[in-house]
Amino acid sequence: MQAYLSTLFGLLSDKPEAVFVSGSTKATDRRDEYDEIATSTNKVIIATYGVAAVGINIPRIFNLVMVESGKSFTRVIQSIGRGIRKAEDKDHVEIWDITSTCKFAKRHLTKRKAFYKEANYPFSVEKLDWQ
């Protein structure tokens, strides 16, 4: 998964407001990046789930992109919870749940859609052809 995120960061690396944080990023550097969101515009943080799962509070998340986020109810709902926190200048969040068509990815998406329905989160599904 980290390889995918690194590739995504590579596509955004020409943008000075884009950063990639992972377990190899020092905790103080991660915290500095998270804190910067409080005042910045167009800041993009690409983070592995391991470093973004606990211990951070970033209310100004306007777009949350989850890539192959699994089937754990707790993990999925907590991730969405990061995006729906209130901020003074925020009235909504766009959440993108990106998955592949691999066997287990399809099963996990089916589980996540059930979670979204159970939590009354409105959602739509878009299928894209990457060929």
C-alpha positions, 0 to 999 in steps of 0.5 A: 500500500505504501508503494501506491501512496508513494506513487500518488505523491510522485504525481503531486510532488511538483506541488509545494503544498503536497507532502507524504507522511509514513512511519519513517517520517519523524513524529515531530515532522508529521505533527508539524504537517498536521498543524499546518492544515489549520491555516493553509489552503490547498494543503495535501497530506498523503498518509499511510493508515498506520500514521493517520489512524490515531492521535491526530485531530485535523478538523479542516479536512475537506477531501478524504481519500481512502485507498483500499481501506479494508472491511473493518467497521471501526477502521472505516467509520473512524477514518470517515470521522476524521473528515466529518469533524467540524471546522469554522470554515467547513460545511462539508467533506468529500470522501473518496473510497477508491478500490480495485476490482480484485476479488477481496477488494470487491468483497471489502467494498461490499462490506463498506457500502453496508457500513455506509448504509447503516450509518446513513452516509449518502454515497454513490458508486462510479466505475472507471475504466483505466485502460 
